[in-house]
Amino acid sequence: MLSATYDELTRWGLERFDIPTMCARHKIDEALVRRHWEDASALALDALVYWSDDVLMAPDTGSLRDDLRALALAVAGQVNTDVGRSLLRAMVVDDRAAFANDTRMAFWFKRFSSIRSVFDRAAERGEIRPGVDTIAAMQMVLAPINVRALYTKEQIEDGYCETIADLAWHAIAKH
């Protein structure tokens, strides 16, 4: 089911994803899907979180700088694939999509929750300046990579990721 969900999301995006159409196109019993997911939003969110967790684990290198570099490289690795780029584009929805905005926000919140430990561990080690907004810090690493993936077809190079990670590190680190 997740494979069919990925296919639908990458093909149609969140705003046009729907369980009956997916089931018909992929010859899946709709009743089976409905037993596990109450609606299209829940299925799409589970598929997106599973995809994200499958390829993006919170690094734990022992230092904030190295964790940020590893995180940036992992995000680039995720969006440098055809499926990754398509799913990222599927997360960019217009305001007319009834459930998609809630689904998108739930996805980003779950994604941040899964990698927040990078910043929590760094704070415990005394590596982060007091008062740093960890959501903003995470966005400093993820946003440039995601935007580049959204607006170009080029692979995101390791050097670019390391530059982004170093910029974020200089902004939040306690020197």
N, C-alpha and C positions, 0 to 999 in steps of 0.2 A: 504494500500500500504506500509506503514511503517513496518508493521509486516512482510510482504513478503520480503521487503528489508533487514530487520534484519536477517531473515532466510537465505537469499542468502549470505549476508556478512559474517555471522558466519560460513556458510557451505563452501564458496568458497574464501572468502577474496576479497579485492578490485581488485586485478589483474585479477580475472576471473568473476567479477560481470558484468552482462549485462542485459539490460532491456528486450529484446525479450525472453531470456531464463527464466528470472524471471516471465514474464507474462505467458509464456506457462506452466511453472511448477505450478504456483499458480492460473491459470485460470483467469487472469486479462486482461482487454481490453488494449492492448498496446497503442491505440490512446488516451485513457483517461490519461494514464501515460504521454505520450508525450505532452499533453496539458498543463501539470503542470511543467514538467521538460524537458529541452531541450536535456539533455544527461545523461548517466549513472553516470558521475562524479557529476553532480548537485544533482541527486536523492540520491546518496550514501552520499554526504556531508550533505544534509538536514536530512537524517535519523540519521547519526552519531551525528550531533549537537543536534537534538531533543532528542535523547537518553541521551546524555551527560547533556543537560540542565535539563532534567526531573529528574535526580538523583543528580546533582552536582550544588548546588546554592552557591554563595559566602557567607560564614558565616559573621555575624556581631555581635560579642560578646562584642565589646567595647575595646578589647585589642588584640594586635598583637599575643601574645603567644597563647591565647585561640582561635583566628581565625585560626592560623596555625594548631593547634591540631584538630579543627573541620574540616578543609579542608582535612587534612590527613585521618581522620576517614571517611569522605564522599567519598574520592577517593577509599579507601579500601572497603567501602561498595559497591561501584560501580563495582569494579573488582572482588569482592568475589562472584559474581553471575555467573552462567554459561554463560548467555548472555553477561555480562560485560567482562568476560575473553575472550570469543570468539571474541567479537568486538575489544577488545584491540589487540588480535593476528591478526585480519584482518587488523589492521592499520600498521602492520609490513610487508612491501612489498619489493619485490626485484626491482632492477633497470630496469628490462625489462618491467614493467608495465607502459604503456604510460601515462595514466592520474592519476594513483594512487599516485604518489609522490606529484603532485599539490594538490590533494584532501587531502592527509594526512597533508600537511603543512597548508592548509586552515582550516582543522579541528582543529589542535593544536593552530593556531592563534585565531580562534573564541573561543576556550575553554579558552585560556589565557585571552582574552578580557572580558569574562564573569566573571572571578574570580580576575581580576586585582584590583578590588575595595578593596579587602583585603589589598593590599599593598598601594594603594592610600590613604585609610583612615588612615592606620598606619603612613604614611608619614605626613599627615595633623596633626595627634596627636603628632608628633615629636618622634615617636617610632623607626624609621629606621635611621641608620647611613647615613650621606651624601654620595652620590656616589654609593649606592647599585644598582646594575643592577636588576630590578624587574623580568625580565625573568629568570635570573640565580637563583634568590631567589625562584621563583615558581618551577623551575626545581629541586631545592634542596629538595622540599617537594614531588613533584609528581614522579620524576624519580626512587627513590629507591622502591617505592610502585609498580609502573608499571613494573619495571624490575623483582621484586620478583614474581609478578603475571604472567609475561611472562614465567619465567623459572621454576616455581614450580606449583604444584597442590594444595598446602596447602593454607588454609585460612590465610589471613593477619590479625594478631592479633592487638587488640587495643594498647597493650603495645609497639609493634613495631612502630605503627603510632605515638604514643606520643613521642617516642625516636627520630624519624625522625623530627618531628615538633620542638622539643626542640633543636636539633642540628642546624636546620635552624634558629631558633629564636636567638640562641647564635651567629650565624654568621652574622646576619643582624641587630640585635637590637642595638639601641643606649642605652648603659648602664650607 
